[in-house]
Amino acid sequence: MEQLGTSPKDLHALAQDIKQQGRALGFSQIGITGVDLREAEAPLLDWLAAGHHGGMDYMRRHGLMRARPAELVPGTLRVITARMDYLPRNAPGNWREVEWQRLAQPEAATVSLYARGRDYHKVLRRKLKQLADHIAAQIDPGVVRVFTDSAPALEVELATRAGLGWRGKHTLLLQRDSGSMFFLGEIFVGLPLPVDAPTSAHCGSCRKCIDICPTRAIIGPAQLDARRCISYLTIEHDGAIPLELRPLIGNRIYGCDDCQLICPWNRHAQRSPLPDFEVRHGLDQAVLLDLWAWTEAEFATRTEGSAIHRIGYTRWRRNLAVALGNGLREHRDVAWRQAAVQALQNARAHADPLLRDHLDWALAQAGTQPLGTSR
């Protein structure tokens, strides 16, 4: 293939080609922005100083590098941001209503929609690498690095500046034609490509996402205290879930979609054209007791290639124990309650201290004394 030059005309043609190739690879939208994120530095420092990053120490370690792409990857001149829809192709037309109904079923196990299919890190990285290779085949891009939630970069900030949407009050990127049900990935390049213009915000006075949050983790417009966020607690957090937050988690065992389910813009959420994000292992219909019965080997097998795999079996069981406890407090079916109590009690003898703490809490929700009291 004949190599392009670096004239403004050639770079404009390349930018258009990148967007066209991105769509062919399954991306919903491609945007390009510069690397000057100085306006984002103060809010980032304030967020870290307040401790709102919780136990995600890597956030503090990387500090301002998150807002300085050219320091993260020296030689970077532009960041190409790609958006990929993940709502499964076969999701029903009333998918939001279906999800609300599921959250109201104490025996159900609710996994965040994005995690029911293949691990998005793998899917996006493969596609972004193909796009990067396509660029390199036409022109020497200088530096080129692909990231999929794998670098200390301000993804939403970069995507906002690249015109892919605006930051919603729930802190996620919103797009008028697609809502927020999509992933983001980046390619850092050493090319002075033409940049895209940012779009305007369209949340207005709506605060539904703030008001719906079960744990009040959204403490203000675009302000999140991760320490209270169910997604953080069930995925990133590796310790004990705070007692006061356990009842608020309900049957959510991996992530939380409430702020997206309530968002009016998600009536426009787009189905993914890729089969990778279709539901695997029946996770859209799973029930707590069935998942509790998984052995560690079954967990490893059934979550292989899934984002869920990364939390490990212990954290998985911790989350299930909390959900079962909430089920015991709310469920009125005697047979189910008896089965749940027995399952939890049977696990105590071989549980480590972290899991045993959550088991005892869960059993207490049914007014049941655990077998034994030693820890």
C-alpha positions as CSV (number, residue, x, y, z in Angstrom):
1,M,0.0,0.0,0.0
2,E,1.4,3.5,-0.9
3,Q,2.3,5.4,2.2
4,L,0.5,8.7,2.8
5,G,2.3,11.9,3.5
6,T,1.8,14.3,6.5
7,S,0.3,17.2,4.6
8,P,-2.9,18.6,6.1
9,K,-4.8,17.1,3.1
10,D,-3.2,13.6,3.7
11,L,-3.9,13.7,7.4
12,H,-7.5,14.7,6.9
13,A,-7.9,11.8,4.4
14,L,-6.3,9.5,7.0
15,A,-8.7,10.7,9.7
16,Q,-11.7,9.9,7.6
17,D,-10.2,6.5,6.6
18,I,-9.7,5.7,10.3
19,K,-13.3,6.4,11.1
20,Q,-14.5,4.4,8.1
21,Q,-12.3,1.4,9.0
22,G,-13.4,1.7,12.7
23,R,-17.0,1.3,11.7
24,A,-16.1,-1.7,9.5
25,L,-14.4,-3.3,12.6
26,G,-17.6,-2.9,14.7
27,F,-17.0,0.4,16.4
28,S,-20.0,2.7,16.7
29,Q,-18.0,5.9,16.5
30,I,-14.5,7.2,16.3
31,G,-13.3,10.6,17.5
32,I,-9.9,12.3,17.6
33,T,-8.7,14.8,20.2
34,G,-5.5,16.5,21.3
35,V,-3.5,15.9,24.5
36,D,-4.0,19.1,26.5
37,L,-6.2,18.1,29.4
38,R,-5.1,20.8,31.9
39,E,-8.6,21.8,32.7
40,A,-9.2,18.3,34.1
41,E,-6.3,18.3,36.5
42,A,-7.8,20.2,39.4
43,P,-11.0,18.1,39.5
44,L,-8.9,15.0,39.4
45,L,-6.7,16.1,42.3
46,D,-9.8,17.2,44.3
47,W,-11.4,13.8,43.8
48,L,-8.3,12.0,44.9
49,A,-7.8,14.3,47.9
50,A,-11.3,13.5,49.1
51,G,-10.5,9.8,49.0
52,H,-13.4,9.1,46.6
53,H,-11.2,6.6,44.7
54,G,-11.5,4.2,47.7
55,G,-9.0,1.3,47.6
56,M,-8.0,2.0,44.0
57,D,-4.5,3.1,45.0
58,Y,-3.3,3.0,41.4
59,M,-5.5,6.1,40.8
60,R,-3.4,8.1,43.3
61,R,-0.1,6.5,42.2
62,H,-0.6,7.7,38.6
63,G,-1.8,11.1,39.8
64,L,-1.7,13.8,37.1
65,M,-0.3,11.4,34.5
66,R,-3.9,10.4,33.9
67,A,-4.5,13.9,32.6
68,R,-1.2,14.1,30.6
69,P,-1.3,11.6,27.7
70,A,2.0,12.9,26.3
71,E,3.7,12.0,29.6
72,L,2.1,8.6,29.8
73,V,3.2,7.8,26.3
74,P,6.0,10.2,25.2
75,G,5.5,11.4,21.7
76,T,1.8,11.3,21.7
77,L,0.2,14.1,19.7
78,R,-3.4,12.8,19.3
79,V,-5.7,10.3,21.0
80,I,-8.1,8.3,18.9
81,T,-11.1,7.3,21.0
82,A,-13.4,4.4,19.8
83,R,-16.9,3.7,21.1
84,M,-18.4,0.2,20.9
85,D,-22.0,-0.6,21.8
86,Y,-22.5,-3.6,24.0
87,L,-26.2,-4.2,24.5
88,P,-26.7,-7.8,23.3
89,R,-28.2,-8.2,19.8
90,N,-31.1,-10.2,21.1
91,A,-32.0,-7.9,24.0
92,P,-35.8,-7.4,24.1
93,G,-37.3,-4.1,23.2
94,N,-38.3,-3.5,26.8
95,W,-34.9,-4.5,28.1
96,R,-34.9,-1.8,30.8
97,E,-38.2,-2.9,32.1
98,V,-36.9,-6.5,32.2
99,E,-33.9,-5.5,34.2
100,W,-36.0,-3.6,36.8
101,Q,-38.2,-6.7,37.2
102,R,-35.2,-8.8,37.8
103,L,-33.9,-6.5,40.5
104,A,-37.2,-6.9,42.3
105,Q,-36.8,-10.7,42.5
106,P,-35.0,-11.7,45.7
107,E,-33.9,-15.1,44.4
108,A,-32.4,-13.7,41.1
109,A,-28.8,-13.0,40.6
110,T,-28.2,-9.7,38.8
111,V,-25.0,-9.3,36.8
112,S,-24.3,-6.0,35.1
113,L,-25.3,-6.1,31.4
114,Y,-21.8,-5.4,30.1
115,A,-20.3,-8.5,31.9
116,R,-22.7,-11.1,30.6
117,G,-20.8,-11.8,27.4
118,R,-17.1,-11.9,26.5
119,D,-14.6,-9.8,28.4
120,Y,-14.7,-6.4,26.7
121,H,-11.0,-5.8,27.3
122,K,-10.2,-8.7,25.0
123,V,-12.7,-7.7,22.3
124,L,-11.8,-4.0,22.2
125,R,-8.0,-4.6,22.4
126,R,-8.2,-7.0,19.4
127,K,-10.3,-4.5,17.3
128,L,-8.1,-1.5,18.3
129,K,-5.0,-3.4,17.4
130,Q,-6.4,-4.1,14.0
131,L,-7.3,-0.4,13.6
132,A,-3.8,0.6,14.7
133,D,-2.2,-1.9,12.2
134,H,-4.4,-0.4,9.5
135,I,-3.0,3.1,10.3
136,A,0.6,1.9,10.4
137,A,0.1,0.2,6.9
138,Q,-0.5,3.7,5.4
139,I,1.7,6.0,7.4
140,D,4.4,5.9,10.1
141,P,2.3,6.9,13.1
142,G,5.3,7.5,15.3
143,V,4.2,6.3,18.6
144,V,1.2,4.1,18.7
145,R,-0.3,2.5,21.8
146,V,-3.6,0.8,22.3
147,F,-5.5,1.0,25.6
148,T,-8.7,-0.6,26.8
149,D,-9.3,0.5,30.3
150,S,-5.7,-0.5,30.8
151,A,-3.9,2.8,31.2
152,P,-4.1,5.7,33.6
153,A,-6.0,7.8,31.1
154,L,-9.1,10.0,31.6
155,E,-11.2,8.0,29.1
156,V,-14.4,9.9,29.5
157,E,-12.6,13.3,29.3
158,L,-10.8,12.2,26.1
159,A,-14.0,10.9,24.6
160,T,-15.9,14.1,25.5
161,R,-13.2,16.3,23.8
162,A,-13.3,14.0,20.8
163,G,-17.0,14.7,20.3
164,L,-18.3,11.2,21.2
165,G,-20.7,12.6,23.8
166,W,-20.9,14.4,27.0
167,R,-20.3,13.4,30.6
168,G,-23.6,12.6,32.2
169,K,-24.4,13.3,35.9
170,H,-23.7,9.7,36.6
171,T,-20.1,10.4,35.3
172,L,-20.5,8.1,32.3
173,L,-20.3,9.3,28.7
174,L,-23.7,9.9,27.1
175,Q,-24.6,10.0,23.4
176,R,-27.9,11.3,22.1
177,D,-28.4,8.4,19.7
178,S,-26.9,5.6,21.9
179,G,-27.3,6.5,25.5
180,S,-24.4,5.1,27.6
181,M,-24.4,1.4,26.9
182,F,-21.0,1.3,25.2
183,F,-17.3,0.7,25.9
184,L,-14.5,3.1,25.2
185,G,-10.9,2.4,24.0
186,E,-8.0,4.5,22.8
187,I,-5.1,4.6,20.4
188,F,-2.4,7.1,21.3
189,V,-0.6,8.2,18.1
190,G,2.3,10.5,17.2
191,L,0.4,12.1,14.3
192,P,-1.0,15.6,14.2
193,L,-4.4,14.4,12.9
194,P,-7.2,16.9,12.7
195,V,-9.3,16.9,15.9
196,D,-13.0,16.7,16.3
197,A,-15.2,19.2,18.0
198,P,-16.8,18.4,21.3
199,T,-20.6,18.1,21.5
200,S,-22.9,19.9,23.9
201,A,-24.4,18.4,27.1
202,H,-28.1,17.4,27.2
203,C,-28.9,16.3,30.7
204,G,-30.6,19.6,31.6
205,S,-32.2,19.6,35.0
206,C,-32.7,15.8,35.0
207,R,-31.2,14.1,38.1
208,K,-32.8,10.7,37.8
209,C,-29.4,8.9,38.0
210,I,-28.5,10.7,41.2
211,D,-31.8,10.0,42.9
212,I,-32.0,6.3,41.8
213,C,-28.5,5.3,43.1
214,P,-29.2,2.7,45.9
215,T,-26.2,3.7,48.0
216,R,-26.2,7.4,47.1
217,A,-22.8,7.1,45.6
218,I,-23.4,9.9,43.1
219,I,-22.9,12.8,45.4
220,G,-23.5,15.5,42.9
221,P,-23.6,16.0,39.1
222,A,-20.6,14.1,37.7
223,Q,-19.3,13.4,41.2
224,L,-18.9,9.8,42.3
225,D,-17.8,8.5,45.6
226,A,-16.5,5.1,44.6
227,R,-16.5,3.9,48.2
228,R,-20.3,3.8,48.1
229,C,-20.7,2.6,44.5
230,I,-22.0,-1.0,44.1
231,S,-19.9,-1.6,41.0
232,Y,-16.8,-0.7,43.0
233,L,-17.9,-2.7,46.0
234,T,-18.6,-5.9,44.1
235,I,-15.7,-5.7,41.6
236,E,-12.8,-3.5,42.7
237,H,-13.1,-3.8,46.5
238,D,-11.4,-6.9,47.9
239,G,-12.3,-6.5,51.6
240,A,-15.4,-6.6,53.6
241,I,-18.4,-4.7,52.3
242,P,-19.4,-2.1,54.8
243,L,-22.3,-3.3,57.0
244,E,-24.5,-0.3,56.3
245,L,-24.2,-0.8,52.5
246,R,-24.9,-4.5,52.4
247,P,-28.8,-4.2,52.6
248,L,-28.7,-1.7,49.7
249,I,-26.9,-4.0,47.3
250,G,-30.0,-6.2,46.9
251,N,-29.4,-9.0,44.4
252,R,-26.6,-7.3,42.5
253,I,-23.7,-9.7,42.5
254,Y,-21.4,-8.0,39.9
255,G,-21.8,-4.4,39.1
256,C,-24.8,-2.1,39.0
257,D,-26.8,-0.6,36.1
258,D,-29.4,1.4,37.9
259,C,-28.1,4.8,36.9
260,Q,-28.1,3.7,33.3
261,L,-31.5,1.9,33.4
262,I,-33.1,5.1,34.7
263,C,-31.4,7.4,32.2
264,P,-33.9,8.7,29.5
265,W,-31.2,8.7,26.9
266,N,-30.8,4.9,27.1
267,R,-34.1,4.5,25.4
268,H,-31.9,5.0,22.3
269,A,-29.3,2.4,23.4
270,Q,-28.0,0.5,20.3
271,R,-27.6,-3.3,20.0
272,S,-24.1,-4.5,19.3
273,P,-23.4,-5.9,15.9
274,L,-20.9,-8.3,17.4
275,P,-21.8,-11.7,18.8
276,D,-19.1,-11.3,21.6
277,F,-21.5,-9.5,23.9
278,E,-24.3,-12.0,23.7
279,V,-25.2,-13.5,27.1
280,R,-23.2,-16.6,28.1
281,H,-24.0,-19.3,30.6
282,G,-27.5,-17.9,31.1
283,L,-26.3,-15.0,33.2
284,D,-29.4,-13.0,32.3
285,Q,-31.6,-15.7,34.0
286,A,-29.3,-16.9,36.8
287,V,-30.6,-17.5,40.3
288,L,-28.5,-17.0,43.5
289,L,-28.7,-20.6,44.8
290,D,-27.5,-22.1,41.4
291,L,-24.5,-19.8,41.3
292,W,-23.7,-20.4,45.0
293,A,-23.5,-24.1,44.1
294,W,-20.6,-23.5,41.7
295,T,-17.3,-25.0,42.9
296,E,-14.2,-23.0,42.4
297,A,-13.4,-25.1,39.3
298,E,-16.8,-24.4,37.9
299,F,-16.4,-20.7,38.5
300,A,-13.1,-20.7,36.7
301,T,-14.6,-22.7,33.7
302,R,-17.8,-20.7,33.4
303,T,-16.2,-17.3,33.7
304,E,-13.3,-18.0,31.5
305,G,-13.1,-15.2,28.9
306,S,-15.4,-13.1,31.0
307,A,-14.8,-9.9,32.9
308,I,-16.2,-11.6,36.0
309,H,-13.2,-14.0,36.1
310,R,-10.9,-11.3,37.4
311,I,-12.6,-10.9,40.8
312,G,-11.9,-14.5,41.7
313,Y,-13.9,-17.1,43.6
314,T,-13.6,-15.6,47.1
315,R,-15.0,-12.2,46.0
316,W,-17.7,-13.9,43.9
317,R,-18.9,-15.9,47.0
318,R,-18.7,-12.8,49.2
319,N,-21.0,-11.0,46.8
320,L,-23.4,-13.9,46.6
321,A,-23.5,-14.2,50.4
322,V,-24.7,-10.6,50.6
323,A,-27.3,-11.1,48.0
324,L,-28.5,-14.3,49.7
325,G,-28.8,-12.4,53.0
326,N,-30.9,-9.7,51.3
327,G,-33.0,-12.5,49.8
328,L,-33.5,-14.0,53.2
329,R,-34.7,-10.7,54.5
330,E,-37.2,-10.1,51.7
331,H,-38.2,-13.5,50.3
332,R,-41.4,-15.1,51.7
333,D,-41.1,-18.6,50.2
334,V,-40.4,-21.0,53.0
335,A,-38.7,-23.6,50.8
336,W,-36.4,-21.1,49.3
337,R,-35.5,-19.6,52.7
338,Q,-34.7,-23.0,54.1
339,A,-32.5,-23.9,51.1
340,A,-30.6,-20.6,51.4
341,V,-30.0,-21.0,55.1
342,Q,-28.8,-24.5,54.6
343,A,-26.5,-23.5,51.8
344,L,-25.0,-20.7,53.8
345,Q,-24.5,-22.8,56.9
346,N,-22.9,-25.6,55.0
347,A,-20.2,-23.1,53.7
348,R,-19.2,-21.8,57.2
349,A,-16.8,-24.7,58.1
350,H,-14.4,-24.1,55.2
351,A,-14.9,-20.3,54.8
352,D,-12.0,-17.9,55.3
353,P,-12.6,-15.1,57.8
354,L,-13.8,-12.6,55.1
355,L,-16.4,-14.9,53.7
356,R,-17.5,-16.2,57.1
357,D,-18.2,-12.6,58.2
358,H,-20.5,-12.2,55.2
359,L,-22.1,-15.6,55.8
360,D,-22.9,-14.8,59.4
361,W,-24.4,-11.4,58.3
362,A,-26.5,-13.2,55.7
363,L,-27.8,-15.8,58.1
364,A,-28.6,-13.1,60.6
365,Q,-31.0,-11.5,58.1
366,A,-33.2,-14.5,58.5
367,G,-33.0,-14.4,62.2
368,T,-31.0,-17.6,62.1
369,Q,-28.1,-18.4,64.4
370,P,-25.1,-19.7,62.4
371,L,-23.8,-23.1,63.3
372,G,-20.9,-22.3,65.6
373,T,-19.8,-18.9,66.7
374,S,-16.0,-19.0,66.4
375,R,-14.3,-17.1,63.7
